[in-house]
Amino acid sequence: MALMLALMLLQCRPIDNTVPPDSDDVYEVRDSIREVMLLRLGEAMQEINRRTEKMRRKAYSVPRQEAGRLRAQAEALEKQYQQLSQRTQHLQQDSVLGQWYHELDELEVQLLDISQTLGIPL
C-alpha cells in the first residue's frame, strides 16, 4: 500500500521541460542589456548637451560672478559628458565580455551622479 502510494506520488511530480539557454540566447540577452545601457547613455548625453548650451547662453546675460559659476558648472558637465562618451565607446565594442550586471550597476551610479548634478531624473 505504501509502495503504491509512493509510486503514485512520483508520477505526479512535474516534468522539467525547460531547455538550458544556448549561446544565441546568451548573446541576445547581452545585446539587449547593452542596448538599454547605450540608450540611457545617449539620453544623458543629450540632456548634458542641452544644459551646457543653455548655461553658456545664459552666462552672456548675467553678472560676471554668476557667469563664472555657470561656466564652471558647464565645464563640470562637459567632464561628465566625456566620461559618458568613453563608456559608450567601451560598450559599443563587440569584444566586451563578462559582467554585464556589474557594468549596469556602474552605469546606474554614474547616471545617479549626473541626475543629481542636473537636478532631474535620468
C-alpha positions in Angstrom: 0.0 0.0 0.0 2.7 2.5 1.0 4.7 1.4 -2.1 1.8 2.1 -4.4 1.2 5.5 -2.8 4.9 6.4 -3.2 4.7 5.3 -6.9 1.6 7.4 -7.5 3.3 10.5 -5.9 6.3 10.0 -8.1 4.1 10.0 -11.2 2.6 13.3 -10.1 5.9 15.1 -10.0 6.1 17.8 -12.7 8.4 17.2 -15.6 11.0 19.8 -16.2 10.7 20.7 -19.9 12.9 23.8 -19.7 15.8 23.9 -22.1 19.0 25.5 -20.9 19.9 28.6 -22.8 22.3 28.2 -25.8 24.9 30.7 -26.8 22.5 32.6 -29.1 20.2 33.2 -26.1 23.1 34.4 -24.0 24.2 36.8 -26.8 20.7 38.1 -27.2 20.4 38.9 -23.5 23.8 40.5 -23.5 22.9 42.6 -26.6 19.6 43.7 -25.1 21.4 44.8 -21.9 23.9 46.7 -23.9 21.2 48.4 -26.0 19.4 49.6 -22.8 22.7 51.0 -21.4 23.6 52.7 -24.7 20.1 54.2 -24.9 20.3 55.6 -21.4 23.8 56.9 -22.0 22.6 58.7 -25.2 19.7 60.3 -23.3 22.0 61.5 -20.6 24.5 62.9 -23.1 21.7 64.8 -24.9 20.5 66.3 -21.7 24.0 67.3 -20.8 24.5 69.0 -24.2 21.2 70.8 -23.8 22.0 72.0 -20.3 25.6 73.1 -21.1 24.4 75.1 -24.1 21.7 76.7 -22.0 24.2 77.6 -19.3 26.7 79.1 -21.8 24.0 81.2 -23.4 22.8 82.4 -20.0 26.3 83.3 -19.0 26.4 86.1 -21.5 23.4 87.9 -20.0 24.1 87.7 -16.2 26.5 89.4 -13.9 30.2 88.4 -14.0 30.2 86.3 -10.8 27.1 84.3 -11.9 28.6 83.9 -15.4 31.7 82.4 -13.9 29.7 80.0 -11.8 27.6 79.0 -14.9 30.8 78.4 -16.9 32.3 76.3 -14.1 29.1 74.2 -14.0 29.1 73.8 -17.7 32.8 72.6 -17.6 31.9 70.1 -14.9 29.0 68.8 -17.0 31.4 68.5 -20.0 33.7 66.3 -18.0 30.8 64.1 -17.1 29.9 64.1 -20.8 33.4 62.9 -21.7 33.1 60.1 -19.1 29.8 59.0 -20.7 31.3 59.2 -24.1 34.2 56.9 -23.1 31.7 54.4 -21.5 29.7 54.5 -24.7 32.7 53.7 -26.8 33.7 50.9 -24.5 30.2 49.4 -24.6 30.0 49.6 -28.4 32.9 47.3 -28.8 31.9 43.7 -29.7 34.8 42.4 -27.7 33.2 43.5 -24.4 32.6 40.3 -22.4 31.6 39.3 -19.0 30.0 41.1 -16.1 27.0 42.9 -17.7 25.2 43.4 -14.5 28.3 44.9 -13.0 28.6 47.3 -16.0 24.9 48.1 -15.5 25.4 48.9 -11.8 28.3 51.2 -12.6 26.2 52.9 -15.2 23.4 53.4 -12.6 25.8 55.0 -10.2 27.2 57.3 -12.9 23.7 58.3 -14.1 22.6 59.0 -10.5 25.5 61.3 -10.0 24.7 63.1 -13.2 21.0 63.3 -12.4 21.8 64.9 -9.1 24.0 67.4 -10.8 21.3 68.3 -13.3 18.5 68.1 -10.8 16.4 65.8 -12.9 15.9 62.0 -13.1 17.6 60.2 -15.9 
